[in-house]
Amino acid sequence: MVHSRLIVALALLAGSGAAMAHSGHHGAGFATGFAHPFSGLDHLLAMVAVGLFATRMQGASRVAVPGAFVLAMIVGALAGAGGVFMPLQEAGIAASLLVFGLALAVALRAPTALALPMVAFFGLFHGSAHFAEMGAGSLVTYMAGFVAATVALHAAGFALGQWMPRSSLGRVAKRATGVAIATTGAIMLGA
């Protein structure tokens, strides 16, 4: 029963958008910003992975780790607005999938001092990509949209991680999810 629910959840995630988050948007507002993280498998998986990874943390780190990603994403978008873009942006996004996926696959319990800069580093790439696809419109409302979507995806990943049973089947499912995310990142890096 739990296994079939996991398969359905992963199928819905995988089928929710092609890996085209960077196809260009024509207008920028809250709705466009909110849609952007859902429009490509790369952003969607990375953000769900951060939520899943946060379930491995303790105490306030469960909020601080996803919060560091969101804050860095905002910094990346603001840097882009100032004309500074992340080099190798797409490779950085693909690498985020690889790293986050591997962390889940090996059930990494990283200390907060390692987890915060790791997720923040990759958040910069995602924020830079969000800005690069903004189009004409209000930066503030567009950023509010992609921040809201990111928080929702982090929360979905966290809920999924909490929902998975703490049994051996649940641990295998979490690790298998990590392997799938890491594999997606590796494929994107090789493409």
N, C-alpha and C positions, 0 to 999 in steps of 0.2 A: 504494500500500500504506500509506504513512505517512498520506496524506490520509484514507483510510478509517478508520484507527485513531483519528485525531483526531476525526472525526465521531462515531464510536462513543463515545469518551470524553466528548465534550461532550453527547451525547444522554443518557448515563447520569447525568451531573451534572445536567442540566436536569430529567430525569425522577425524580430522587431525592426530591423533596418539593415540594409546592406552596408558594407564598409565604405560609405560615401559621406561621412560627416563633413567633408571638405569640398563639397560640390558647388559651393557658392550660393548665397542667398541674396535676394533683391531688396529686401526691406529689413529694417532693424527695429524691433520693439520687444516688449516682454515676450509675446508669443513666439517670435522667431528665436529669441535667445533660449526660451524654454525648450523649444523643439530641437535645437541643435544637438545637445547631448544624446537625444534619442534617435537621431537621424543616421548614426553610424555605429557599427559594431565596436569600433575601437574605443570611442568615448564611453559607450554604454557598459562594456565589459570592465574597463578600468575603474569606473566609478562604483559599480557593484562590487568589484574586487576590493576596493578600499573599505567598503562597509563590511564585507566578509572578514577582511584582515583585522578590522577593529574589534571583532568578537574575540580575537586572540589576546587582546590587551586587557589590562586591569584598571579599575577605577576611572579616574578622570581621563585617562589616556584613550578610553573608548570614544570620547567626544573630541579630544584634542587631535588625534590622528586624522580623522576626516576633516576636522576644522583646519588643520594645516594645509591639506590639499586644497580646500576651498579658498583660503587666504592666498596661497601661492598662485592659484588660478586667476584670482582677481589681479594680483601683481603682474602676472604674465600678460593679461589683457590690457592693463594700463600701460605696461611697457610698450606693447604693440601700438597703442594709441599715441605714444610718444615717439614712435618710429624705430623702436628697438624690438627686433624679433628674435626668437630662439633659433639658433642655427640647427640644422637637421631636425626640424620640427616634427615631421612625420616619423622619422626614425626614433625620436624621443618618445613619441606616443606609443609606437609599437614596442619599444623597450619597456615602457611602463607595464604593458600587458605581460611581457615576459617575466619581469621582476616580481610584479604582484602575484602572478600565477604561480611562479616558483615558490614564493613565500607561503602561499596557501598549500601547495602540493607537499611541501616538507613540514607543514604545520609549524612554521617559524613563530616563536614567541620572542620577538625582538624587543629589546629594551626601548623605552620611549625615546631616549637620546639618539637612537638609531632610526626608529620608525618615523619620527617627525621630519627630519631632514630628507629621508628617502621619499616619503609621499609628497612633501613640498617641492622637491626637485622636479618630480614628474608633473605635478600640478602646474608648474610654469609652462611646460610644453602644451598642455591642454588649454590653458588660458590664452596663450599666444595664438593657438589655432582657432579658438573661438573668436578672438578679435579679427583675425585675418579673414574670416567668413562673415563678418558683421554686415557689410553693405551700408547703405545710407540710413541714418536714423539716430536715435538717442543712445549714446553709449551707456548711460545710467540705466535706462529701462531694459536694454538688451542684456547688460550684465546681471540685472536683477532676475531676468528670466533664466539665464544659464546657471546662476547660483541656485535658484529655487529647484531647478531640475537636478542639479548635482546633489543637493541635499536629499532630494527624494530618492535618487538612485543609491546614495550612500545608505540611507535608511532602509531601502529595500534589500540591499546586500546584508546589512546588519540583521534585519528581521529574518532573512533566509538562513543566515548562520545560526541564529538563535532557535529557529524552527527545526533545523536538522537535529535529529536525536543525538544525544551524547553517547549513543551505543557505538559499537564497532562499525555498523553500517553507516551511521552518520559521519563518522571520521573518514571512512572510505569515500563517501559522497563528497565531502568537503575537499579532500585531496584530489579526487577525480575532477572536480570543478576547477581546481587550481591548475591541473595538468591541461585541461581544455583551454583555459585562458592563456596559459604560457605558450601552448602550441599555436594558438591564434596569433600571439605576438611574434613568435618565431617565423611564422609564415609571412606576416606583414613585413618583418625585417628583411626576409629573403626576396620579397616581391620587388 
